[in-house]
Amino acid sequence: MLWLDASTAWTASNTPEDISITAFRFIHTADIHLDSPLKSLALRNPELADLVSGATRLAFSGIIDLCISERVDALLIAGDLYDGDQTSMKTARFLAGELGRLAKAGIRTFIIRGNHDALSRISRELVLPDQVKLFGGRAEHVLIERGPGEKPVAIHGLSFAHPTAPDSLLPKYAQAIPDTINIGIMHTSLGGAPGHDSYAPCSPAELQSTGYDYWALGHIHKRSVTNGSSTIVMPGMPQGRDINEDGPKSATLASIGDDGTVSLEEKPTALAEFARVSIDAGGLTEWSDLVHALSDALKQARTHSTAPELVARIGFSGETPLAWRMRRDADLLMAEAEERAAQIGATWIEKLEISCTPPTRNRASATDPLHEIKALIDAEILNSGAYEAALAQLADTLQGQLPSDLRDLFGTDESATKDRRMQLARQGAEDVLARLQSSPGSGSEPS
């Protein structure tokens, strides 16, 4: 194989005989966030944190294995290979070794930097194999000459020069090259998505108008495909890092024929899949019934997951006389959940969320002291400006004592921080009432 840069050419020979030479095949991935630091998960369960912290590397190694086993022509990484300004050269050595495996297999790699890895020291200093093309801050393309009678392939790319890109990058890309398979790699938020800041915004219609055959995108962590004159793919991330990145994760195997036909196949990549498991405890009256429902829900979630490991957040809801006891004995309920998870195997409990309420007919009457306390908390304390000010001061003090990478646990802006404080305050009030409900002399019998 001969590798030349930019507007020159790379000629591919020795294509495996059992793979059609008329199709250009590649793996498309993005948002790998190698060695991303964990936050709240590390505080709750160090063993689980160790599993998840190593999962991004294992997912990336799995992508390399997939490229080799599928004998693709190239690997495309559409930004955020790293999580930030990495300082560990262990990450650099790992990456160089994995990309070296592709180089030995005759597979090219094309990488752009996104908002997270724009300033990465590794991106600037790491010496990558010759078969790896890391696009810079100016748009360019690489032309790949193929076999006799086959269309060449032009891979267009542009890296973020800075961590922010408020304007569209699309005008910087070259026009589609005639009689060529054109593939663009871009890191973009498109028209926006929940939980993602706006970066290099553009619309699918604008991408379609370029005449490119395929747009390999990155940034949004959920997979999406838009068909049309151009096939636009956001592959999602290959490995979730917390419950907000739940669901199956994958990379995309794409094949483009000389006639412009594009075929796609989603390939699972995650070592650990995060999942929200909902349990309706409405009507359950015995603790054993609750545990049985918990066990069934976990088994079902494990069956539906394709990842080697399942990390579950369990949410309980509904009216049940067990509501107070579930809050009071949340540690025992967690132990029950972890025991069932261990029995199922390859299953972890990330957190329990309890939003159950006592049945209406069993709630305290207006003369019950607990009823009066709850009404007072709801009406006069939680909505008090003085209480909110005291709560904010306490949270600010605690936040200031946390390590810098944990300080956004209370929220990333003023509105989110206020909502999070009130959520924690309400949960704390419910927990206090739950303990009072089952305390001697409260006037209520434990459930």
C-alpha positions in Angstrom: 0.0 0.0 0.0 1.2 3.5 -0.9 0.1 6.4 1.3 0.1 9.9 0.0 -1.5 13.0 1.7 -4.2 15.5 1.0 -5.0 15.9 -2.7 -2.6 13.0 -3.6 -3.6 9.3 -3.4 -3.4 6.1 -1.5 -3.6 3.0 -3.7 -5.1 -0.1 -2.1 -4.1 -3.5 -3.4 -4.4 -7.1 -2.0 -8.1 -6.7 -1.3 -9.4 -10.0 0.2 -10.9 -12.1 -2.7 -14.1 -12.9 -0.8 -15.0 -9.2 -0.2 -16.5 -7.3 -3.1 -13.9 -5.0 -4.7 -16.7 -2.7 -5.9 -17.6 -1.5 -2.4 -15.6 0.7 0.0 -16.1 -0.6 3.5 -15.4 1.2 6.7 -16.2 1.4 10.5 -17.5 4.8 11.6 -17.3 5.7 15.3 -17.1 8.9 17.5 -17.2 10.2 21.0 -15.0 7.5 22.5 -13.8 9.7 25.4 -10.8 7.5 26.3 -10.1 7.3 30.0 -12.9 9.7 30.8 -12.8 10.5 34.6 -15.8 9.2 36.5 -17.7 11.4 39.0 -20.6 10.3 41.1 -20.2 6.6 40.2 -16.8 6.6 41.8 -18.2 7.9 45.0 -20.9 5.2 45.3 -19.2 2.0 44.2 -15.4 1.9 43.6 -15.5 -1.6 42.2 -18.2 -0.6 39.7 -16.2 2.6 38.9 -13.2 0.5 38.1 -15.2 -1.6 35.6 -16.7 1.4 33.8 -13.4 3.4 33.8 -11.7 0.7 31.8 -14.7 0.1 29.6 -13.9 2.9 27.1 -10.5 1.3 26.4 -12.1 -2.1 26.0 -14.7 -0.7 23.7 -12.1 0.9 21.5 -10.1 -2.3 21.4 -13.2 -4.1 20.4 -13.6 -1.6 17.5 -10.1 -2.3 16.4 -10.9 -6.1 16.5 -14.1 -5.4 14.5 -12.1 -3.6 11.8 -9.7 -6.4 11.5 -12.3 -9.2 11.5 -14.4 -7.4 8.9 -11.3 -6.6 6.8 -12.6 -3.1 6.2 -10.7 -0.5 4.2 -10.7 2.2 6.9 -11.7 3.4 10.4 -13.3 6.8 10.7 -13.3 8.6 14.1 -15.5 11.7 14.0 -14.1 13.5 17.1 -13.8 13.3 20.9 -11.4 10.4 20.9 -10.2 11.8 24.2 -12.2 13.4 26.9 -10.1 16.6 27.3 -6.6 17.9 27.8 -5.2 14.5 28.7 -1.9 14.4 30.5 -1.4 10.6 30.8 1.0 9.2 28.3 -0.4 5.8 29.2 -3.4 6.8 27.1 -1.1 7.8 24.3 0.8 4.5 24.3 -2.5 2.6 24.4 -3.8 4.5 21.4 -0.6 4.1 19.4 -0.6 0.4 20.1 -4.2 -0.1 19.0 -3.9 2.0 15.8 -0.6 0.1 15.1 -2.6 -3.1 15.0 -4.8 -1.6 12.3 -1.7 -0.4 10.4 -0.3 -3.9 10.4 -3.5 -5.2 9.0 -3.4 -2.7 6.2 -6.3 -0.6 7.4 -6.2 3.2 7.3 -7.5 5.4 10.1 -8.9 8.9 9.6 -9.4 11.1 12.7 -10.8 14.6 13.3 -10.7 16.4 16.7 -14.0 17.5 18.3 -14.7 19.9 21.1 -13.4 17.7 23.9 -10.1 16.8 22.3 -9.4 20.0 20.4 -6.7 21.0 22.9 -5.5 17.5 23.8 -1.7 17.5 24.3 -1.7 13.9 23.0 -3.2 15.0 19.7 -0.3 17.4 19.3 2.6 15.3 20.5 1.7 11.6 19.9 3.5 10.1 17.0 1.0 8.0 15.1 1.6 5.3 12.5 2.0 6.5 8.9 -1.3 5.0 8.0 -3.2 7.3 10.3 -4.5 10.7 9.0 -5.2 13.2 11.7 -7.0 16.2 10.0 -5.9 19.7 11.1 -7.8 22.9 11.6 -8.0 23.6 7.9 -10.4 21.5 5.7 -8.6 19.1 3.4 -9.2 15.7 1.8 -7.4 12.5 1.1 -8.0 10.8 -2.3 -7.8 7.0 -2.3 -7.2 5.4 -5.6 -8.7 1.9 -5.9 -8.6 -1.0 -8.3 -9.1 -0.8 -12.1 -12.5 0.4 -13.0 -13.4 1.4 -9.5 -14.2 4.9 -8.4 -11.7 6.6 -6.1 -12.7 7.6 -2.6 -12.3 11.2 -1.3 -12.4 11.5 2.5 -12.9 15.1 3.6 -12.1 16.2 7.2 -11.7 19.2 9.5 -10.7 19.2 13.1 -11.9 21.7 15.8 -9.1 24.2 16.2 -10.6 25.4 19.5 -13.0 23.8 22.1 -15.9 25.9 20.8 -17.3 26.2 17.3 -20.3 28.5 17.3 -20.6 28.7 13.6 -21.1 26.1 10.9 -18.0 24.4 9.5 -19.7 23.2 6.4 -18.7 26.1 4.2 -15.1 25.2 4.7 -15.4 21.7 3.2 -14.5 21.3 -0.5 -17.2 20.6 -3.1 -17.8 16.9 -3.9 -15.3 15.6 -6.4 -17.0 14.3 -9.6 -16.9 10.5 -10.4 -15.7 9.9 -6.8 -17.1 8.4 -3.6 -17.1 11.5 -1.3 -17.2 10.9 2.5 -17.2 13.8 4.9 -16.2 13.6 8.6 -17.6 16.3 10.8 -18.1 16.9 14.5 -21.4 18.8 14.9 -24.5 19.1 17.0 -26.6 19.4 13.9 -29.8 21.3 14.9 -29.2 20.5 18.6 -30.0 17.7 21.0 -30.9 17.5 24.7 -27.8 17.4 26.9 -25.5 18.6 24.1 -24.2 22.1 23.6 -24.4 23.6 20.2 -21.2 23.0 18.2 -20.7 23.7 14.5 -24.4 23.7 13.8 -25.8 22.7 10.4 -28.9 21.0 9.2 -29.4 17.6 7.4 -30.7 19.4 4.4 -27.5 21.4 4.1 -25.4 18.2 4.4 -27.6 16.6 1.7 -27.0 19.5 -0.6 -23.2 18.9 -0.7 -23.4 15.9 -3.0 -21.4 13.8 -0.6 -22.3 10.2 -0.5 -21.8 9.8 3.2 -21.5 12.1 6.2 -19.6 10.6 9.2 -20.7 12.7 12.1 -19.9 12.8 15.8 -20.8 14.7 19.0 -24.4 13.5 19.8 -24.1 10.4 21.9 -27.3 8.7 20.5 -27.3 6.9 17.2 -29.3 8.3 14.3 -29.4 7.8 10.5 -30.8 10.2 7.9 -31.3 8.8 4.4 -31.4 10.8 1.2 -29.1 12.0 -1.5 -26.4 11.8 1.2 -26.5 9.2 4.0 -26.0 11.0 7.3 -24.9 8.9 10.3 -24.4 9.9 13.9 -23.1 6.6 15.2 -23.5 7.4 18.9 -20.9 6.6 21.4 -19.4 3.1 21.7 -19.5 3.0 25.5 -21.7 4.8 28.0 -20.1 6.3 31.1 -23.1 7.0 33.3 -26.8 6.5 33.5 -27.4 9.6 31.4 -25.8 7.6 28.5 -28.0 4.6 28.9 -29.0 2.1 26.3 -27.2 0.0 23.7 -24.0 1.5 22.2 -22.4 0.7 18.9 -20.3 1.6 15.9 -21.5 1.6 12.3 -20.2 -0.7 9.6 -20.8 1.1 6.3 -20.4 0.0 2.7 -20.5 2.3 -0.3 -20.7 0.9 -3.9 -19.6 2.5 -7.1 -23.2 3.2 -7.9 -23.6 5.2 -4.7 -25.6 2.5 -2.8 -24.9 2.7 0.9 -25.6 -0.1 3.3 -25.3 0.2 7.1 -25.0 -2.3 9.9 -25.0 -1.5 13.6 -22.3 -3.3 15.5 -22.5 -3.5 19.4 -19.4 -2.3 21.1 -20.1 -1.6 24.8 -18.6 -3.7 27.6 -21.1 -2.3 30.0 -24.6 -1.1 29.2 -26.4 1.4 31.5 -30.1 0.8 31.9 -33.0 2.3 33.8 -35.2 -0.4 35.3 -38.6 0.7 36.4 -40.7 -1.2 38.9 -44.3 -0.4 39.7 -44.7 -1.4 43.4 -48.3 -0.3 43.4 -50.4 -2.7 45.4 -47.5 -4.7 46.9 -48.0 -5.2 50.6 -45.2 -7.6 51.6 -41.5 -7.1 51.5 -41.0 -10.5 49.9 -43.3 -9.4 47.0 -41.2 -6.3 46.5 -38.0 -8.4 46.3 -39.7 -10.8 43.9 -40.7 -7.9 41.6 -37.2 -6.6 41.8 -35.6 -9.9 40.8 -38.0 -10.3 37.8 -37.3 -6.8 36.6 -33.5 -7.3 36.7 -33.7 -10.7 34.9 -35.8 -9.1 32.2 -33.3 -6.2 31.8 -30.4 -8.6 31.7 -32.1 -10.7 29.0 -32.7 -7.6 26.8 -29.1 -6.3 27.1 -26.6 -7.4 24.6 -23.5 -6.0 26.5 -21.3 -8.3 28.6 -22.1 -6.3 31.7 -25.4 -4.5 32.8 -25.4 -1.5 35.1 -28.9 -0.8 36.3 -30.5 2.1 38.0 -33.7 0.9 39.6 -36.7 3.2 40.0 -39.6 2.3 42.3 -43.0 4.0 41.9 -46.6 3.5 42.8 -48.8 3.6 45.9 -47.9 0.9 48.5 -48.0 0.5 52.3 -44.3 -0.4 51.9 -43.4 3.2 50.9 -42.2 4.4 54.2 -40.3 1.2 54.9 -38.6 1.3 51.5 -37.2 4.8 52.3 -36.3 3.9 55.9 -34.6 0.6 54.9 -33.1 1.8 51.6 -29.8 0.2 52.6 -31.5 -3.2 53.1 -33.3 -2.8 49.8 -30.0 -2.0 48.0 -28.5 -5.2 49.6 -31.4 -7.2 48.3 -30.9 -5.7 44.8 -27.2 -6.4 44.8 -27.8 -10.0 46.0 -30.2 -10.6 43.1 -27.9 -9.0 40.6 -25.0 -11.2 41.8 -27.3 -14.3 41.3 -28.2 -13.2 37.8 -24.5 -12.6 37.0 -22.8 -9.8 35.0 -25.3 -7.3 36.6 -24.6 -4.3 38.8 -26.8 -1.9 40.7 -25.8 1.7 40.2 -28.5 3.4 42.3 -32.0 3.0 43.8 -34.6 5.8 43.2 -37.7 5.5 45.5 -40.7 7.6 44.6 -43.4 5.4 46.1 -46.2 6.9 48.3 -48.4 5.4 50.9 -52.0 4.5 49.7 -54.4 7.4 50.0 -56.6 5.5 52.4 -53.7 4.8 54.7 -52.3 8.3 54.8 -52.2 10.1 58.1 -55.3 12.1 59.0 -55.2 15.8 59.5 -54.8 15.3 63.3 -51.7 13.1 62.9 -48.6 15.0 64.0 -46.7 13.6 61.0 -49.3 14.9 58.6 -48.9 18.3 60.2 -45.1 18.2 59.9 -45.3 17.2 56.2 -47.8 20.0 55.4 -45.5 22.4 57.2 -42.4 21.3 55.3 -44.2 21.4 52.0 -46.0 24.7 52.4 -43.8 26.9 54.6 -40.2 25.5 54.7 -39.3 24.2 51.2 -40.9 27.2 49.6 -39.3 29.7 52.0 -36.8 32.2 50.6 -34.8 32.0 53.8 -34.6 28.2 53.6 -33.5 28.4 50.0 -30.8 30.9 50.9 -29.5 28.7 53.8 -29.6 25.7 51.5 -27.6 27.5 48.8 -25.0 28.6 51.3 -24.6 25.0 52.6 -24.3 23.6 49.1 -21.8 26.2 48.0 -19.7 25.4 51.1 -19.8 21.7 50.3 -19.2 22.3 46.6 -16.1 24.4 47.3 -14.6 21.5 49.3 -15.0 19.0 46.5 -12.3 18.2 43.9 -12.6 20.3 40.8 -13.8 17.4 38.6 -16.8 16.8 41.0 -18.0 20.3 41.5 -20.7 20.0 38.8 -22.5 17.3 40.8 -25.0 20.0 42.0 -25.5 21.3 38.4 -23.6 23.0 35.7 -25.5 26.3 35.7 -27.6 28.4 38.2 -31.0 27.0 37.2 -29.9 23.4 37.2 -28.1 23.9 40.6 -31.2 25.3 42.2 -33.4 22.5 40.9 -30.9 19.9 42.2 -30.7 21.5 45.6 -34.5 21.4 46.0 -34.6 17.9 44.7 -32.2 16.8 47.4 -34.0 18.8 50.0 -37.4 17.1 49.2 -35.8 13.6 49.2 -34.2 14.4 52.5 -37.5 15.5 54.0 -39.2 12.3 52.7 -36.5 10.2 54.3 -36.9 12.0 57.7 -40.6 11.4 57.6 -40.1 7.8 56.7 -38.0 7.3 59.8 -40.5 9.1 62.0 -43.3 7.1 60.6 -41.8 3.8 61.9 -40.3 5.2 65.1 -41.8 4.2 68.5 -44.5 6.7 69.6 -45.2 8.0 66.1 -48.6 6.5 66.2 -48.0 4.4 63.0 -47.1 0.8 62.8 -44.1 -0.2 60.7 -45.0 -1.8 57.4 
